[in-house]
Amino acid sequence: MAVPNDRRIVYSVSAVPQISYSTTSTSENTEEGYAVGTASYTDYKVDTITNTTTGESLKYLGGKSSGTDHVQVTHDQGTDEWTSMHHKDQIWENLDAIWSTTDAMWESHEYGSIMEVTNTGVPPRNENVPVKFIYISNIGTNVDGSNTGQVKLCLENDEYDILIPVGGSVCMRVNDSVVTDAQEVKVIRGSGNNSQIEFMIAK
């Protein structure tokens, strides 16, 4: 992959509290005996409670990071293994066959565009480099409505303190003077079956 002159990551987190309310019924019967309009039903709207600290409505919680809040990461990541977005066959110099005449599955990077998470803790980015940004998305399947497919995230010392449920994700800016080794950032399955993740671990 060509090395850019600069690289940064912009991400967003938002929380929008909602409350339920009953809509106004517009249903009525015409002279011909037909029912028209819509009966009252339960809908949701943004909670109008005011945050007493800021004076702003709670709907303003979170939002897209911008300006100086973006994460400035190293422009040369040194490897395409820092994110699951890349396939090794995207790199021209790694191609060794003609697509139209090769009977093979589309290959991917070391783990594939999706990384399988098992009961063995492994680092998505197996490289001794400092870390500035982490994104892990659990795209596994919750087959029985229980804990099946949970993923646990460790930032250091094999302490799997962050639980990521199926459909959930974690993204964070990281102090690279604290998280100095990407090999310490590991994932392991929780209870139940194996799961899958997409990831981005940038130095």
trRosetta pair geometry for C-beta under 8 A, 3 or more apart (Angstrom, degrees):
i j d omega theta_ij theta_ji phi_ij phi_ji
1 80 5.5 123 -6 -86 124 107
1 86 6.8 -69 -54 -127 139 140
1 90 7.2 24 -79 109 94 113
1 91 6.3 -79 -42 -93 63 99
3 75 6.6 80 175 135 90 92
3 76 4.7 0 -144 -103 124 93
4 7 5.3 115 69 -64 128 92
4 75 5.4 -122 83 -167 80 98
5 75 6.3 -61 138 -156 19 151
6 75 5.2 -78 -117 -96 23 121
7 72 7.9 117 89 -162 55 55
7 73 5.4 -52 105 74 101 90
7 74 7.0 5 57 96 118 32
7 75 4.6 147 3 -118 96 54
7 77 7.4 -57 73 -41 169 96
7 202 7.8 -146 126 -157 124 137
8 70 5.0 54 162 138 126 125
8 71 6.1 158 -166 83 76 52
8 72 4.9 -36 -106 -104 102 53
8 73 6.3 149 -113 18 39 75
9 70 6.6 171 78 -177 43 89
9 71 4.4 -14 58 63 96 110
9 73 6.0 41 -9 -10 103 122
9 133 5.3 120 44 -174 151 174
9 200 7.4 145 -119 139 146 143
9 202 6.4 172 -31 19 137 158
10 64 6.9 30 165 -180 104 101
10 65 6.0 -158 -154 79 70 89
10 66 6.9 38 -144 -96 120 55
10 70 4.7 -43 -89 -119 78 111
10 71 7.6 -171 -73 24 34 76
11 64 7.7 -157 121 -145 25 69
11 65 6.0 26 63 26 57 116
11 71 7.4 12 8 3 104 117
11 135 7.2 -172 -100 -87 151 127
11 171 5.3 -124 163 141 160 152
12 62 7.4 90 174 164 79 100
12 63 6.4 -69 -151 152 101 31
12 64 3.8 -42 -95 -100 117 65
12 65 6.4 -158 -89 4 55 69
13 62 4.8 -109 111 -146 69 117
13 63 7.7 -3 69 37 53 24
13 171 7.3 -162 -64 63 109 109
14 61 6.9 121 -162 101 59 72
14 62 3.7 171 -115 107 41 128
14 63 5.6 68 -92 -71 98 36
14 64 7.9 -20 -51 -42 110 57
15 61 4.4 -41 65 108 95 127
15 62 5.0 119 9 -9 72 132
16 46 6.2 -71 -177 -116 100 93
16 59 5.8 27 -135 -135 83 72
16 61 7.3 -171 -77 55 40 100
17 46 7.2 82 80 -162 61 61
17 47 3.9 -30 111 15 105 134
17 49 7.4 -31 94 39 144 111
17 58 4.9 -9 31 122 122 137
17 59 7.4 -112 44 -77 75 57
17 61 7.6 67 -11 17 92 136
18 44 4.4 40 159 174 131 114
18 45 6.3 159 -152 79 88 21
18 46 6.0 -61 -103 -100 70 32
18 47 6.0 -150 -109 -33 14 82
19 44 6.9 162 80 -149 27 73
19 45 6.4 -27 60 63 75 73
19 46 8.0 17 18 125 80 17
19 47 4.9 99 -22 -96 101 79
19 48 7.8 -67 20 8 131 74
20 42 5.3 -1 -172 -173 117 106
20 43 7.1 151 -151 80 67 30
20 44 5.5 -45 -96 -93 58 73
21 42 7.3 153 77 -149 26 62
21 43 6.2 -29 65 66 76 78
21 44 7.5 131 18 -109 76 26
21 45 6.1 -10 14 12 124 112
22 40 5.3 25 176 176 101 116
22 41 7.3 176 -147 91 66 17
22 42 6.0 -42 -95 -94 62 60
22 43 7.8 117 -125 20 17 77
23 38 7.5 -18 111 114 137 117
23 40 5.5 -178 74 -144 70 63
23 41 5.6 4 30 52 115 64
23 42 7.7 -161 -4 -89 84 11
23 43 5.4 58 -48 0 107 121
24 40 6.6 -58 -170 -100 11 94
25 37 7.3 75 167 139 68 125
25 38 7.1 -143 -147 101 53 59
25 39 5.3 -13 -130 -153 103 44
25 40 4.0 -61 -61 -40 90 86
26 37 3.8 -144 116 -161 78 114
26 38 5.2 36 50 43 99 73
27 35 6.3 -3 -166 -174 104 96
27 36 7.1 164 -145 89 56 40
27 37 4.0 -173 -95 90 35 110
27 38 6.1 -115 -58 81 85 13
27 39 4.6 0 -24 -74 141 63
28 35 7.7 168 89 -148 26 56
28 36 6.1 -21 64 63 72 85
28 37 5.4 65 14 6 73 140
29 33 6.3 -12 -177 -144 112 32
29 34 6.8 157 -154 75 66 33
29 35 5.6 -36 -96 -93 74 58
29 36 7.5 138 -109 17 24 76
30 33 6.8 -44 73 23 75 20
30 34 4.7 5 32 52 115 87
30 36 6.0 58 -38 -5 101 120
38 41 7.3 -64 160 -1 105 112
46 57 7.2 55 142 154 122 130
46 58 7.7 -178 175 76 92 86
46 59 4.5 13 -169 -83 136 126
47 57 7.8 166 95 -179 66 94
47 58 5.4 -10 84 58 109 131
47 59 7.3 173 56 -56 67 81
48 57 6.4 -53 -146 -135 47 115
49 57 7.5 117 76 -150 41 67
49 58 5.6 25 74 -14 87 125
50 55 6.5 -10 179 -156 116 37
50 56 7.2 164 -153 89 77 19
50 57 6.0 -60 -105 -95 63 50
50 58 7.5 -154 -118 -29 17 77
51 54 4.8 17 99 42 123 93
51 55 6.9 -47 78 8 78 14
51 56 5.4 -1 41 63 115 68
51 57 7.2 103 0 177 88 6
51 58 5.8 127 -48 -79 95 67
51 60 7.8 -96 4 55 134 104
51 61 8.0 136 -61 -65 140 92
52 55 7.6 31 -151 -72 24 49
54 60 7.7 -117 106 81 146 132
56 60 4.6 -47 150 38 132 145
57 60 6.0 109 72 -8 70 96
58 61 5.8 -6 -177 -22 65 111
60 63 7.4 -20 -173 -44 61 123
65 69 3.9 -132 -166 121 95 114
65 70 5.7 146 123 -82 108 50
65 71 7.8 52 107 -23 151 77
66 69 5.9 36 50 49 32 109
66 70 6.7 12 -138 -47 21 93
67 70 7.1 171 73 -9 25 90
71 132 6.2 146 -180 141 111 105
71 133 4.7 89 155 -77 158 130
71 173 5.2 -167 -97 -105 115 100
71 202 7.5 119 129 74 128 135
72 132 7.7 -76 84 168 50 151
73 77 7.5 17 139 -83 118 95
73 132 5.0 175 -110 75 84 138
73 133 5.8 -74 -75 9 125 121
73 202 4.1 -20 -144 147 155 130
73 203 6.6 109 -169 81 99 35
74 77 6.2 132 88 -85 101 51
74 78 7.9 2 114 -16 135 96
74 132 7.4 151 -12 4 82 139
74 202 7.2 -176 34 170 80 89
74 203 5.0 -12 16 100 129 84
77 80 7.7 101 90 -85 123 29
77 82 4.5 -89 177 -3 139 154
77 202 6.5 -79 -109 -137 117 77
77 203 6.4 135 -135 36 71 95
78 82 7.9 96 55 -42 75 123
78 127 7.7 161 94 180 125 157
78 129 7.3 170 43 -80 144 155
78 203 7.6 0 17 40 116 138
79 82 6.0 128 81 -29 83 87
79 127 6.6 179 24 -65 147 157
80 83 7.6 -73 180 48 57 76
80 86 4.2 -119 179 118 109 157
80 88 6.9 151 81 -95 142 62
80 90 7.7 174 -151 62 154 114
80 91 6.8 -131 -30 -49 155 127
80 109 6.0 -142 114 -109 104 131
81 86 7.8 -101 -73 67 28 124
81 109 5.8 169 -100 171 68 132
81 110 5.5 26 -118 4 117 124
81 125 6.0 136 125 -125 93 72
81 126 7.4 -51 144 35 143 76
81 127 7.1 131 86 -26 123 125
82 125 5.5 31 -118 -110 53 130
82 200 7.0 36 140 -158 79 59
82 201 5.8 -127 -163 73 71 68
82 202 5.7 74 169 -96 129 56
82 203 7.2 -101 -122 -1 135 85
83 86 6.0 92 80 -1 87 96
83 199 6.7 -156 -138 101 51 62
83 200 4.4 9 -111 -111 101 75
83 201 7.4 -179 -75 26 59 55
83 202 7.6 8 -56 -66 103 87
84 109 7.1 -150 -132 47 50 127
84 111 6.9 -59 -111 77 101 112
84 112 7.5 15 -152 102 102 50
84 113 5.4 103 165 -165 92 43
84 114 6.7 77 -179 -85 140 25
84 115 6.0 -114 -95 -23 133 99
84 124 7.4 -67 -50 -168 101 124
84 197 7.5 171 -25 114 157 71
84 198 4.8 -140 67 -149 137 65
84 199 5.1 88 -14 41 111 70
84 200 7.5 -99 18 -62 75 59
85 113 7.3 39 -126 -140 19 90
85 198 7.8 62 -61 -168 67 110
85 200 7.4 20 -13 -85 108 100
86 90 6.0 -109 -160 36 78 139
86 109 5.5 63 96 -50 84 133
87 90 4.9 112 67 -20 80 97
87 106 7.2 -29 -155 160 154 100
87 107 6.8 132 -174 101 105 59
87 108 4.7 -81 -124 -128 87 58
87 109 5.9 -137 -128 -33 31 76
87 113 6.3 -32 -73 -63 92 100
88 91 6.0 -49 -172 24 52 110
88 94 5.3 -94 162 127 91 161
88 107 6.3 -44 57 119 102 107
88 108 6.7 96 10 154 84 24
88 109 5.0 130 -40 -98 86 55
88 110 7.9 96 -47 -39 122 51
89 94 6.6 -122 -102 96 38 111
89 95 6.3 77 -150 -89 75 84
89 106 6.8 -126 42 -166 152 74
89 107 5.3 117 -35 65 120 91
89 108 7.6 -61 9 -88 98 28
91 94 4.4 58 85 10 103 114
91 95 7.6 -170 92 -27 56 78
92 95 5.8 -44 -161 7 42 115
97 101 7.5 -135 171 77 91 83
97 102 4.2 71 147 -77 132 145
97 104 7.3 70 85 20 160 139
98 101 4.6 30 87 34 113 104
98 102 6.1 159 73 -25 53 99
99 102 6.1 -70 -136 33 21 108
104 107 7.2 -12 142 -39 118 97
108 111 7.4 -53 111 88 119 41
108 112 3.9 83 71 -130 147 50
108 113 5.0 -119 -134 -25 139 71
109 112 6.9 -158 54 -59 62 10
109 113 7.4 100 21 -69 90 50
110 126 7.8 -111 126 23 166 116
111 114 7.6 -110 131 100 96 32
111 115 4.0 13 145 -108 144 87
111 116 7.1 -154 -170 19 102 69
111 124 7.1 -72 4 -143 157 72
112 115 6.7 164 60 -78 82 46
112 116 7.8 48 41 -18 125 85
113 198 7.5 -10 159 -112 70 94
114 139 6.7 -97 -130 69 113 129
114 196 4.6 7 173 -177 114 126
114 197 7.3 146 -162 65 68 30
114 198 6.6 -53 -111 -73 65 73
115 124 5.8 -109 -42 -119 176 97
115 187 7.8 102 112 59 129 141
115 196 6.5 148 73 -158 44 68
115 197 5.2 -26 62 61 99 84
115 198 7.6 145 15 -94 89 26
115 199 6.4 -11 14 3 136 119
116 194 5.9 7 -174 166 93 132
116 195 7.9 153 -158 86 51 34
116 196 5.9 -37 -100 -100 47 78
117 122 8.0 -154 -125 42 63 101
117 140 7.5 -80 41 -59 114 129
117 151 5.3 18 122 -116 170 108
117 187 5.2 -68 -123 127 120 116
117 188 6.7 153 -178 -153 100 15
117 189 5.0 140 127 -65 95 79
117 194 6.0 163 80 -168 57 78
117 195 4.7 -14 57 66 115 79
117 196 6.5 -177 7 -91 89 22
117 197 5.8 62 -39 -10 123 105
118 122 7.9 47 43 -1 89 117
118 188 7.5 -45 87 -147 44 64
118 189 5.9 -50 -176 -11 15 119
118 194 5.1 -23 -98 -112 62 113
119 188 6.5 45 -151 -171 32 98
119 189 5.5 -57 -74 46 56 108
119 194 7.8 -94 -26 -88 71 81
120 188 6.9 -141 98 -121 16 97
121 154 6.5 15 -154 14 135 139
121 158 6.7 137 71 -130 169 86
121 160 7.2 -132 -101 -69 130 123
121 186 4.3 59 172 147 101 134
121 187 6.8 174 -143 82 69 25
121 188 4.0 -47 -85 -62 77 115
122 126 7.5 -40 178 -74 88 111
122 186 5.9 165 84 -148 15 97
122 187 6.8 -28 62 56 65 72
122 188 7.7 123 11 -79 60 70
123 126 4.9 133 80 -87 108 63
123 182 6.2 115 180 136 134 74
123 183 4.7 -119 -23 -140 166 45
123 184 7.2 53 -94 32 126 16
123 185 5.7 86 -136 75 95 63
123 186 4.8 -66 -74 -89 63 76
123 187 7.9 116 -114 9 27 71
124 136 7.6 -178 -19 -103 150 100
124 185 7.1 -50 32 112 89 101
124 186 8.0 163 -9 -124 66 39
124 187 6.5 40 -40 4 97 117
124 197 7.2 -88 -87 92 132 128
124 199 4.4 -38 -176 92 167 165
124 201 5.8 144 82 -8 112 132
125 129 7.7 -65 140 46 125 108
125 182 4.3 -50 97 160 112 135
125 183 7.7 -107 99 -70 68 48
125 185 6.9 22 45 69 96 118
125 199 7.8 -145 -32 126 89 130
125 201 4.2 -133 -6 77 134 133
126 182 7.5 -150 -100 108 8 103
126 183 5.9 53 -146 -105 52 89
127 182 5.2 15 68 62 74 130
127 183 6.8 -171 54 -52 21 88
128 181 5.2 -28 -139 -136 70 92
128 182 7.0 -160 -109 36 16 81
128 183 5.8 -24 -80 -6 64 120
129 181 7.4 104 44 -132 25 40
129 182 5.2 9 56 -8 77 117
129 203 4.4 -48 140 -92 123 146
130 176 3.7 77 154 -175 120 102
130 177 7.3 10 -144 -68 139 31
130 179 6.7 116 -160 100 67 65
130 180 4.9 -35 -100 -136 85 51
130 181 7.4 -22 -88 -52 44 31
130 182 7.6 73 133 -41 3 82
130 203 5.6 102 76 -146 62 95
131 134 6.4 31 168 -57 130 97
131 174 5.0 -2 114 88 95 146
131 176 5.8 -176 65 -109 34 81
131 179 4.4 -47 52 115 109 119
131 180 7.8 -130 12 -81 76 9
131 181 7.9 -26 -16 73 101 18
131 182 5.2 125 -66 -89 107 78
131 185 6.1 83 -68 -32 164 140
131 201 6.1 -48 -130 -176 115 91
131 202 7.2 104 -154 76 68 40
131 203 6.1 -72 -101 -98 38 61
132 173 6.9 -28 168 -157 67 71
132 174 5.8 180 -161 62 17 85
132 176 4.9 -27 -73 -54 73 117
132 202 5.6 -52 61 101 94 87
132 203 6.0 89 2 -172 97 23
133 171 7.6 1 -176 -170 90 85
133 172 7.3 178 -149 90 54 45
133 173 5.9 -31 -100 -113 76 52
133 174 6.3 -167 -74 16 22 93
133 200 6.9 -22 117 121 104 102
133 201 7.4 179 91 -146 62 33
133 202 4.4 8 53 49 102 107
134 153 8.0 122 157 -173 138 140
134 155 7.9 -106 -32 -105 169 98
134 170 7.1 -10 118 115 103 98
134 171 6.8 -177 95 -142 58 44
134 172 5.4 -1 56 54 96 86
134 174 5.8 61 -9 -32 102 129
134 185 6.3 -151 -111 -147 130 145
134 200 7.4 155 -158 88 28 66
134 201 5.6 12 -113 -111 71 76
135 169 6.9 6 -172 177 80 113
135 170 7.2 179 -144 92 40 55
135 171 4.3 5 -106 -107 84 93
135 198 8.0 -24 122 112 99 83
135 199 6.3 156 90 -156 69 47
135 200 4.1 19 47 47 111 99
135 201 7.7 -146 35 -63 61 50
136 151 7.1 -140 153 116 125 139
136 153 5.7 168 42 -92 162 133
136 164 6.1 -109 111 -65 112 167
136 169 6.4 179 92 -154 50 69
136 170 5.1 7 53 52 93 95
136 171 7.8 -177 24 -73 53 56
136 187 6.6 161 -143 -83 144 131
136 197 5.5 -22 -166 -166 85 136
136 198 7.8 156 -156 80 40 49
136 199 5.2 -1 -106 -108 65 91
137 164 7.9 -162 -143 179 20 139
137 168 7.8 -163 -147 108 57 37
137 169 3.9 -16 -105 -104 73 113
137 197 6.1 142 72 -159 50 75
137 198 4.6 -6 56 55 109 93
137 199 7.3 -159 22 -72 71 48
138 149 6.9 120 169 153 119 94
138 150 7.5 -21 -146 -146 159 33
138 151 4.6 -170 -98 14 118 125
138 164 4.5 159 -29 131 126 110
138 165 6.6 -171 69 101 150 26
138 166 5.6 -114 127 -113 118 34
138 167 6.7 -30 87 16 93 22
138 168 5.5 20 38 59 115 70
138 169 6.7 -160 15 -79 69 56
138 195 5.9 -10 -156 157 98 140
138 196 7.6 120 -160 78 53 48
138 197 5.7 -39 -97 -98 47 84
139 167 7.8 72 -114 -87 40 39
139 195 7.9 142 63 170 45 93
139 196 5.3 -50 73 94 87 97
139 197 6.5 135 17 -119 84 28
139 198 5.9 51 -14 -11 129 95
140 149 3.7 -178 113 -154 129 108
140 151 7.1 149 -3 -39 130 107
140 166 5.1 -93 78 -114 87 95
140 193 7.9 174 -175 92 132 97
140 194 7.6 -158 -122 124 132 53
140 195 3.1 -67 -61 -149 151 91
140 196 5.0 143 -78 28 73 68
140 197 7.7 -24 -33 -58 91 58
141 148 7.8 -25 102 123 63 109
141 149 5.9 -157 69 -88 35 146
141 166 6.6 37 -177 -146 6 139
141 195 7.9 -174 26 -127 51 77
142 145 6.4 81 149 -83 109 27
142 146 7.7 179 -167 49 95 40
142 148 5.7 131 -142 77 56 91
142 149 5.1 -113 -81 36 60 140
142 165 7.7 14 -76 173 130 91
142 166 4.0 -166 -47 51 101 159
142 167 7.4 -50 -13 -11 120 105
143 148 5.4 -61 37 109 84 153
143 149 7.3 132 -3 -33 77 119
143 193 7.2 30 16 19 126 140
144 148 5.4 85 34 2 95 140
144 192 8.0 -163 40 -130 113 127
146 191 7.9 -68 133 103 107 116
146 192 6.7 164 95 -79 102 130
147 150 5.1 -33 -179 -15 84 126
147 190 5.8 -102 166 115 111 123
147 191 4.3 43 104 69 135 108
147 192 5.1 -172 100 -22 76 122
148 166 7.6 10 96 -39 66 135
148 191 7.5 -69 -78 108 40 74
148 192 3.4 -169 -109 -165 54 148
148 193 5.2 28 -158 20 97 91
149 165 7.7 60 100 -173 93 55
149 166 4.1 36 110 -72 132 115
149 189 7.9 -80 -144 -148 20 100
149 190 7.9 8 91 46 27 101
149 192 6.0 -46 -9 104 45 138
149 193 6.3 3 -62 66 62 88
149 195 4.4 105 -155 -96 63 113
150 163 6.1 -18 -173 -166 119 96
150 164 7.0 145 -165 75 66 52
150 165 5.8 -36 -110 -112 83 51
150 166 7.0 -81 -75 -33 47 74
150 189 6.9 103 81 -175 63 63
150 190 3.0 -23 92 34 115 138
150 191 6.3 35 37 39 124 63
150 192 6.6 104 17 36 86 119
150 195 6.9 -154 61 -34 17 149
151 163 7.7 142 80 -161 46 49
151 164 4.5 -24 70 65 95 106
151 187 5.6 -8 -176 -167 109 113
151 188 7.5 149 -159 76 64 32
151 189 6.3 -53 -105 -114 58 45
151 190 6.4 -97 -50 -16 11 92
151 195 5.2 -113 -61 73 98 143
151 197 6.0 89 -117 -66 168 119
152 160 3.8 48 146 175 126 120
152 161 7.9 111 -169 24 100 15
152 162 6.7 134 -163 76 59 55
152 163 5.8 -27 -103 -101 74 61
152 164 7.3 -179 -86 18 23 80
152 187 6.8 150 77 -155 49 59
152 188 5.2 -21 61 65 101 83
152 189 7.4 45 13 127 87 9
152 190 5.4 117 -35 -74 97 81
153 160 6.7 138 68 -148 21 73
153 161 7.8 -52 80 60 69 55
153 162 4.0 -30 59 74 102 114
153 163 7.9 -154 16 -67 80 17
153 164 6.1 62 -23 -19 109 115
153 170 6.2 -101 1 45 162 155
153 185 7.5 -10 -172 -166 92 77
153 186 7.6 159 -155 85 49 43
153 187 5.7 -23 -101 -100 63 78
154 157 7.7 -136 -176 66 113 48
154 158 5.9 -20 -154 -140 155 25
154 159 5.6 137 -138 67 95 44
154 160 4.6 -56 -66 -84 96 62
154 161 7.3 96 -110 11 58 69
154 162 7.7 -166 -65 29 28 92
154 184 7.2 -112 124 162 96 66
154 185 7.0 172 89 -146 65 32
154 186 4.6 -5 56 58 113 86
154 187 7.4 -165 18 -76 80 30
154 188 7.3 35 -14 2 113 103
155 159 7.3 -34 46 70 70 95
155 161 7.8 -46 14 39 96 105
155 162 7.5 69 -27 -5 98 124
155 174 7.8 -172 -144 -126 122 129
155 179 6.0 -77 -176 -103 99 121
155 184 6.6 29 159 128 38 103
155 185 6.0 1 -123 -102 49 75
156 159 6.4 4 79 30 60 106
156 179 6.9 -134 -57 -111 107 78
156 184 4.8 10 -106 169 58 133
157 184 7.5 18 -18 -155 42 113
158 186 7.5 -12 -108 50 58 138
160 186 7.8 -72 -87 89 94 94
160 188 5.8 -64 -102 41 149 115
162 170 6.0 47 164 -95 136 164
163 190 6.4 54 -139 -84 98 138
164 168 4.9 -162 -169 92 70 109
164 169 6.7 37 -151 -109 120 21
164 170 5.6 -99 -90 -18 117 108
164 197 7.9 57 98 -105 149 118
165 168 4.4 78 56 -2 73 130
166 195 7.0 -141 -92 -131 85 129
174 178 7.2 -127 174 66 84 102
174 179 4.8 -30 168 32 129 137
175 178 4.2 55 88 12 107 111
175 179 6.7 121 73 13 59 83
176 179 6.3 -62 -119 68 40 77
176 180 6.8 91 173 -97 61 55
176 203 7.0 89 -124 -157 135 66
177 180 6.9 9 -161 -75 24 98
179 182 7.9 67 152 -84 101 46
179 184 6.7 -149 -153 74 82 124
179 185 6.9 48 -170 -57 127 107
180 184 8.0 54 60 11 57 136
181 184 4.7 87 85 -11 96 105
182 185 5.5 -47 -162 27 54 112
182 201 5.6 115 -146 145 116 131
182 203 6.9 -75 -54 -71 125 100
183 186 7.7 17 168 -60 46 97
185 201 5.9 164 93 -130 151 139
187 197 6.2 -58 172 -1 173 156
187 199 8.0 -132 -24 -80 143 140
189 192 7.2 -120 165 74 115 71
189 193 7.4 -100 -166 118 147 31
189 194 5.5 -103 -76 -120 148 46
189 195 5.6 146 -115 10 96 93
